[in-house]
Amino acid sequence: MIRVLLVCCLVLFSCKKENPYGDFGGDFSLASQKGKWKLSDSNGKVRILYFGFTHCPDICPLSLSKLKRELKQLNEKERAQIVPVFISVDYKRDTPDTVQKYAEFFSDDFVGLTGKEDEIKKVTKQYGVFFALTPLKDSEMGYTVDHTSRFFLINKKGEYANSFSKVQGNEDFIKELRKLIGE
Amino acid sequence: MKIFLITILLSFGVMAEDYETNYEILNPWIREVPPVSKMSAGFVKIKNPSKKDVKLVAVNSDLSKTVELHTHGMVDGVMKMRKVPHINVPAMGEANLKPGGLHIMFINLKKKTIEGEKHNLEFVFSDGTKIKKEAVVK
């Protein structure tokens, strides 16, 4: 009986060390300008994921420029440990080349990704991101993309660590980044 | 002489009314977007000192093939953009087109948006008023 209890305690103790978010997030593979880009290939660095689309006139460029601005708070060594990733969920209009050019406008090391419909649906489901290609009646745009506006932080092991809706002037965001860099 | 005076007074009346309906177009600006982007957004504050509500019904510009009026709304963390037919500018009030909300939507850009450059915009109101103003890219 004592043995069984000991085993149970050991199991519980080891569970504590695992990612408290369980299966939320996780590895994925999408198309980049240079071919397939897999999250786990950049393990060892802290990743910041943002989902959007390049036809986005306001929120995406605003969010990415705010991210760029906030990352300036980090010193060179810290900044080198961060990989910002912009994922376009507009699988109909965006190409890996377009998304990369869009992303690197904000900073040379921003990665731009997209994918086929099923790939985008899979990764957005993994990260709890909502998106919908919504027809815009009487608009030259044809359709817009409703999407979650949120920054997802991935630790060096490739596990989901935290997420933020607002990064500008948010001390917790930089604090969390520094914590993840130091892990 | 009487007719002359009446004409003068009437003219002043018309002038005063014209002055009252002079809408103010304040700080119009256009968002700088990556050169690969086909869309951008414009923002402005419009003041209506008159005693009548008015609508901004269109904005003309040669920056893009099409210019529309759009709005944004955050619903449960999801950003949704929609086209609007016009933007109300209430009497003695203002309309504030700002990031994350109402905006001028430039669709299929013909030129790149470069920080500091200026583009001509023409604001068209429901009463037929048209006002030209330069907007800076930032």
Interface residues (C-beta under 8 A of the other chain):
Chain A: T54 H55 C56 P57 D58 I59 P61 L62 T98 K101 Y102 F105 F106 F130 T134 L136 K137 D138 S139 E140 M141 T144 D146 H147 T148 S149 R150 S165
Chain B: R31 E32 V33 P34 P35 V36 S37 K38 M39 S40 A41 K65 T66 E68 H70 H72 M74 G77 V78 M79 K80 M81 R82 K83 P99 G100 H103 M105 F106 I107 N108
